[in-house]
Amino acid sequence: MRVMHAVANWWDSVELWVTQLSFPFQVLLAIIVLLPLCGGIAVLADRAWDLWDAGIARLRASRHD
């Protein structure tokens, strides 16, 4: 329970820091954080889809044999 309390306190302090920034800095921070995060998620989703598609292709090929 202490760990969750520590994480909650940390998140509250980060949230307070971000809300005290001026709007252009908030936007810049969001871009710096969200662009790499969304890009990484897109790459992982693309790789997962490729693996899924390859697995389906193998199953179809094994059925035809």
N, CA, C and O atoms as CSV, one atom per row, in Angstrom:
chain,resi,resn,atom,element,x,y,z
A,1,MET,N,N,0.828,-1.193,0.000
A,1,MET,CA,C,0.000,0.000,0.000
A,1,MET,C,C,0.868,1.251,0.000
A,1,MET,O,O,0.473,2.283,-0.542
A,2,ARG,N,N,2.041,1.165,0.601
A,2,ARG,CA,C,2.926,2.322,0.636
A,2,ARG,C,C,3.416,2.693,-0.753
A,2,ARG,O,O,3.596,3.868,-1.073
A,3,VAL,N,N,3.626,1.678,-1.567
A,3,VAL,CA,C,4.109,1.940,-2.924
A,3,VAL,C,C,3.064,2.719,-3.711
A,3,VAL,O,O,3.392,3.689,-4.394
A,4,MET,N,N,1.812,2.298,-3.617
A,4,MET,CA,C,0.743,3.000,-4.329
A,4,MET,C,C,0.603,4.432,-3.828
A,4,MET,O,O,0.353,5.348,-4.612
A,5,HIS,N,N,0.764,4.621,-2.530
A,5,HIS,CA,C,0.691,5.970,-1.967
A,5,HIS,C,C,1.845,6.823,-2.493
A,5,HIS,O,O,1.653,7.997,-2.806
A,6,ALA,N,N,3.037,6.242,-2.591
A,6,ALA,CA,C,4.191,6.971,-3.116
A,6,ALA,C,C,3.994,7.318,-4.585
A,6,ALA,O,O,4.333,8.421,-5.014
A,7,VAL,N,N,3.448,6.383,-5.358
A,7,VAL,CA,C,3.189,6.647,-6.780
A,7,VAL,C,C,2.133,7.734,-6.915
A,7,VAL,O,O,2.267,8.616,-7.763
A,8,ALA,N,N,1.099,7.691,-6.107
A,8,ALA,CA,C,0.042,8.705,-6.160
A,8,ALA,C,C,0.600,10.077,-5.807
A,8,ALA,O,O,0.263,11.070,-6.452
A,9,ASN,N,N,1.447,10.139,-4.790
A,9,ASN,CA,C,2.063,11.423,-4.420
A,9,ASN,C,C,2.964,11.941,-5.525
A,9,ASN,O,O,2.969,13.137,-5.817
A,10,TRP,N,N,3.729,11.044,-6.143
A,10,TRP,CA,C,4.598,11.459,-7.244
A,10,TRP,C,C,3.767,11.991,-8.405
A,10,TRP,O,O,4.078,13.038,-8.973
A,11,TRP,N,N,2.706,11.259,-8.754
A,11,TRP,CA,C,1.862,11.687,-9.864
A,11,TRP,C,C,1.201,13.032,-9.567
A,11,TRP,O,O,1.087,13.876,-10.456
A,12,ASP,N,N,0.768,13.235,-8.332
A,12,ASP,CA,C,0.178,14.518,-7.952
A,12,ASP,C,C,1.176,15.653,-8.120
A,12,ASP,O,O,0.816,16.734,-8.587
A,13,SER,N,N,2.425,15.414,-7.745
A,13,SER,CA,C,3.429,16.470,-7.880
A,13,SER,C,C,3.738,16.752,-9.346
A,13,SER,O,O,3.938,17.908,-9.720
A,14,VAL,N,N,3.779,15.726,-10.175
A,14,VAL,CA,C,3.999,15.929,-11.615
A,14,VAL,C,C,2.828,16.697,-12.215
A,14,VAL,O,O,3.021,17.637,-12.987
A,15,GLU,N,N,1.625,16.293,-11.859
A,15,GLU,CA,C,0.429,16.962,-12.368
A,15,GLU,C,C,0.404,18.432,-11.960
A,15,GLU,O,O,0.065,19.296,-12.769
A,16,LEU,N,N,0.755,18.715,-10.724
A,16,LEU,CA,C,0.804,20.097,-10.256
A,16,LEU,C,C,1.850,20.894,-11.018
A,16,LEU,O,O,1.613,22.047,-11.379
A,17,TRP,N,N,3.013,20.286,-11.268
A,17,TRP,CA,C,4.072,20.965,-12.013
A,17,TRP,C,C,3.621,21.292,-13.433
A,17,TRP,O,O,3.858,22.393,-13.931
A,18,VAL,N,N,2.970,20.326,-14.082
A,18,VAL,CA,C,2.531,20.544,-15.466
A,18,VAL,C,C,1.454,21.617,-15.528
A,18,VAL,O,O,1.479,22.464,-16.421
A,19,THR,N,N,0.514,21.594,-14.599
A,19,THR,CA,C,-0.562,22.579,-14.640
A,19,THR,C,C,-0.072,23.989,-14.334
A,19,THR,O,O,-0.742,24.960,-14.687
A,20,GLN,N,N,1.073,24.122,-13.691
A,20,GLN,CA,C,1.607,25.437,-13.403
A,20,GLN,C,C,2.430,26.001,-14.557
A,20,GLN,O,O,2.795,27.177,-14.539
A,21,LEU,N,N,2.723,25.179,-15.554
A,21,LEU,CA,C,3.439,25.659,-16.727
A,21,LEU,C,C,2.500,26.497,-17.588
A,21,LEU,O,O,1.281,26.332,-17.544
A,22,SER,N,N,3.087,27.395,-18.369
A,22,SER,CA,C,2.250,28.140,-19.308
A,22,SER,C,C,1.810,27.207,-20.428
A,22,SER,O,O,2.416,26.160,-20.654
A,23,PHE,N,N,0.744,27.600,-21.130
A,23,PHE,CA,C,0.144,26.729,-22.132
A,23,PHE,C,C,1.116,26.297,-23.231
A,23,PHE,O,O,1.121,25.118,-23.583
A,24,PRO,N,N,1.944,27.196,-23.795
A,24,PRO,CA,C,2.869,26.727,-24.842
A,24,PRO,C,C,3.834,25.656,-24.345
A,24,PRO,O,O,4.170,24.737,-25.092
A,25,PHE,N,N,4.279,25.759,-23.108
A,25,PHE,CA,C,5.170,24.740,-22.552
A,25,PHE,C,C,4.429,23.423,-22.301
A,25,PHE,O,O,5.009,22.348,-22.449
A,26,GLN,N,N,3.158,23.506,-21.924
A,26,GLN,CA,C,2.358,22.297,-21.766
A,26,GLN,C,C,2.215,21.574,-23.100
A,26,GLN,O,O,2.327,20.350,-23.170
A,27,VAL,N,N,1.965,22.351,-24.165
A,27,VAL,CA,C,1.835,21.760,-25.498
A,27,VAL,C,C,3.158,21.139,-25.921
A,27,VAL,O,O,3.184,20.021,-26.434
A,28,LEU,N,N,4.255,21.857,-25.709
A,28,LEU,CA,C,5.573,21.341,-26.073
A,28,LEU,C,C,5.887,20.059,-25.305
A,28,LEU,O,O,6.396,19.098,-25.881
A,29,LEU,N,N,5.590,20.043,-24.031
A,29,LEU,CA,C,5.823,18.841,-23.220
A,29,LEU,C,C,4.968,17.675,-23.702
A,29,LEU,O,O,5.440,16.539,-23.763
A,30,ALA,N,N,3.709,17.955,-24.046
A,30,ALA,CA,C,2.838,16.894,-24.553
A,30,ALA,C,C,3.379,16.340,-25.865
A,30,ALA,O,O,3.342,15.130,-26.089
A,31,ILE,N,N,3.879,17.211,-26.732
A,31,ILE,CA,C,4.435,16.754,-28.008
A,31,ILE,C,C,5.674,15.907,-27.766
A,31,ILE,O,O,5.836,14.850,-28.377
A,32,ILE,N,N,6.541,16.361,-26.888
A,32,ILE,CA,C,7.788,15.636,-26.619
A,32,ILE,C,C,7.507,14.257,-26.018
A,32,ILE,O,O,8.223,13.297,-26.306
A,33,VAL,N,N,6.483,14.158,-25.196
A,33,VAL,CA,C,6.162,12.885,-24.537
A,33,VAL,C,C,5.275,12.003,-25.419
A,33,VAL,O,O,5.529,10.806,-25.555
A,34,LEU,N,N,4.242,12.588,-26.014
A,34,LEU,CA,C,3.242,11.777,-26.709
A,34,LEU,C,C,3.675,11.304,-28.087
A,34,LEU,O,O,3.306,10.202,-28.492
A,35,LEU,N,N,4.446,12.100,-28.821
A,35,LEU,CA,C,4.864,11.654,-30.150
A,35,LEU,C,C,5.695,10.375,-30.103
A,35,LEU,O,O,5.372,9.429,-30.821
A,36,PRO,N,N,6.751,10.303,-29.292
A,36,PRO,CA,C,7.485,9.031,-29.224
A,36,PRO,C,C,6.638,7.883,-28.663
A,36,PRO,O,O,6.755,6.745,-29.117
A,37,LEU,N,N,5.797,8.180,-27.691
A,37,LEU,CA,C,4.951,7.145,-27.108
A,37,LEU,C,C,3.986,6.578,-28.146
A,37,LEU,O,O,3.869,5.361,-28.289
A,38,CYS,N,N,3.303,7.452,-28.861
A,38,CYS,CA,C,2.361,6.993,-29.894
A,38,CYS,C,C,3.088,6.303,-31.036
A,38,CYS,O,O,2.587,5.322,-31.585
A,39,GLY,N,N,4.259,6.802,-31.398
A,39,GLY,CA,C,5.041,6.149,-32.444
A,39,GLY,C,C,5.459,4.747,-32.040
A,39,GLY,O,O,5.392,3.819,-32.845
A,40,GLY,N,N,5.889,4.592,-30.801
A,40,GLY,CA,C,6.271,3.271,-30.305
A,40,GLY,C,C,5.096,2.308,-30.276
A,40,GLY,O,O,5.239,1.138,-30.628
A,41,ILE,N,N,3.940,2.796,-29.858
A,41,ILE,CA,C,2.750,1.952,-29.842
A,41,ILE,C,C,2.367,1.544,-31.263
A,41,ILE,O,O,1.957,0.407,-31.496
A,42,ALA,N,N,2.500,2.478,-32.217
A,42,ALA,CA,C,2.174,2.164,-33.611
A,42,ALA,C,C,3.124,1.103,-34.168
A,42,ALA,O,O,2.693,0.197,-34.881
A,43,VAL,N,N,4.413,1.215,-33.843
A,43,VAL,CA,C,5.384,0.217,-34.319
A,43,VAL,C,C,5.071,-1.151,-33.720
A,43,VAL,O,O,5.090,-2.156,-34.432
A,44,LEU,N,N,4.786,-1.201,-32.423
A,44,LEU,CA,C,4.454,-2.473,-31.779
A,44,LEU,C,C,3.168,-3.075,-32.350
A,44,LEU,O,O,3.087,-4.286,-32.558
A,45,ALA,N,N,2.176,-2.241,-32.600
A,45,ALA,CA,C,0.931,-2.743,-33.172
A,45,ALA,C,C,1.168,-3.276,-34.580
A,45,ALA,O,O,0.591,-4.296,-34.956
A,46,ASP,N,N,1.998,-2.609,-35.356
A,46,ASP,CA,C,2.306,-3.064,-36.709
A,46,ASP,C,C,3.031,-4.405,-36.683
A,46,ASP,O,O,2.725,-5.293,-37.479
A,47,ARG,N,N,3.983,-4.555,-35.781
A,47,ARG,CA,C,4.701,-5.831,-35.666
A,47,ARG,C,C,3.776,-6.948,-35.198
A,47,ARG,O,O,3.851,-8.072,-35.693
A,48,ALA,N,N,2.902,-6.635,-34.244
A,48,ALA,CA,C,1.955,-7.644,-33.765
A,48,ALA,C,C,1.020,-8.067,-34.893
A,48,ALA,O,O,0.711,-9.250,-35.029
A,49,TRP,N,N,0.565,-7.109,-35.706
A,49,TRP,CA,C,-0.301,-7.446,-36.826
A,49,TRP,C,C,0.425,-8.308,-37.848
A,49,TRP,O,O,-0.156,-9.248,-38.390
A,50,ASP,N,N,1.696,-7.997,-38.117
A,50,ASP,CA,C,2.484,-8.811,-39.045
A,50,ASP,C,C,2.636,-10.237,-38.537
A,50,ASP,O,O,2.529,-11.184,-39.316
A,51,LEU,N,N,2.884,-10.403,-37.244
A,51,LEU,CA,C,2.981,-11.742,-36.670
A,51,LEU,C,C,1.651,-12.480,-36.759
A,51,LEU,O,O,1.615,-13.665,-37.090
A,52,TRP,N,N,0.570,-11.787,-36.467
A,52,TRP,CA,C,-0.758,-12.381,-36.552
A,52,TRP,C,C,-1.045,-12.818,-37.987
A,52,TRP,O,O,-1.530,-13.926,-38.218
A,53,ASP,N,N,-0.745,-11.948,-38.946
A,53,ASP,CA,C,-0.996,-12.241,-40.352
A,53,ASP,C,C,-0.151,-13.432,-40.820
A,53,ASP,O,O,-0.637,-14.280,-41.570
A,54,ALA,N,N,1.101,-13.496,-40.383
A,54,ALA,CA,C,1.961,-14.620,-40.749
A,54,ALA,C,C,1.434,-15.921,-40.146
A,54,ALA,O,O,1.476,-16.966,-40.795
A,55,GLY,N,N,0.946,-15.864,-38.927
A,55,GLY,CA,C,0.381,-17.057,-38.291
A,55,GLY,C,C,-0.863,-17.540,-39.010
A,55,GLY,O,O,-1.041,-18.743,-39.201
A,56,ILE,N,N,-1.724,-16.620,-39.408
A,56,ILE,CA,C,-2.927,-16.991,-40.156
A,56,ILE,C,C,-2.541,-17.595,-41.505
A,56,ILE,O,O,-3.144,-18.578,-41.937
A,57,ALA,N,N,-1.547,-17.022,-42.170
A,57,ALA,CA,C,-1.098,-17.550,-43.464
A,57,ALA,C,C,-0.557,-18.971,-43.300
A,57,ALA,O,O,-0.804,-19.825,-44.152
A,58,ARG,N,N,0.171,-19.232,-42.225
A,58,ARG,CA,C,0.686,-20.587,-41.976
A,58,ARG,C,C,-0.443,-21.585,-41.734
A,58,ARG,O,O,-0.402,-22.716,-42.217
A,59,LEU,N,N,-1.456,-21.148,-40.976
A,59,LEU,CA,C,-2.588,-22.037,-40.726
A,59,LEU,C,C,-3.326,-22.359,-42.019
A,59,LEU,O,O,-3.702,-23.508,-42.254
A,60,ARG,N,N,-3.532,-21.353,-42.853
A,60,ARG,CA,C,-4.200,-21.601,-44.128
A,60,ARG,C,C,-3.378,-22.504,-45.023
A,60,ARG,O,O,-3.929,-23.367,-45.707
A,61,ALA,N,N,-2.050,-22.316,-45.030
A,61,ALA,CA,C,-1.184,-23.159,-45.864
A,61,ALA,C,C,-1.204,-24.591,-45.355
A,61,ALA,O,O,-1.181,-25.528,-46.153
A,62,SER,N,N,-1.246,-24.778,-44.032
A,62,SER,CA,C,-1.255,-26.149,-43.498
A,62,SER,C,C,-2.588,-26.845,-43.782
A,62,SER,O,O,-2.620,-28.069,-43.908
A,63,ARG,N,N,-3.671,-26.104,-43.883
A,63,ARG,CA,C,-4.973,-26.700,-44.199
A,63,ARG,C,C,-5.017,-27.193,-45.646
A,63,ARG,O,O,-5.647,-28.208,-45.945
A,64,HIS,N,N,-4.355,-26.481,-46.521
A,64,HIS,CA,C,-4.387,-26.855,-47.931
A,64,HIS,C,C,-3.458,-28.019,-48.247
A,64,HIS,O,O,-3.548,-28.620,-49.318
A,65,ASP,N,N,-2.580,-28.330,-47.328
A,65,ASP,CA,C,-1.644,-29.462,-47.562
A,65,ASP,C,C,-2.229,-30.786,-47.190
A,65,ASP,O,O,-1.568,-31.815,-47.330
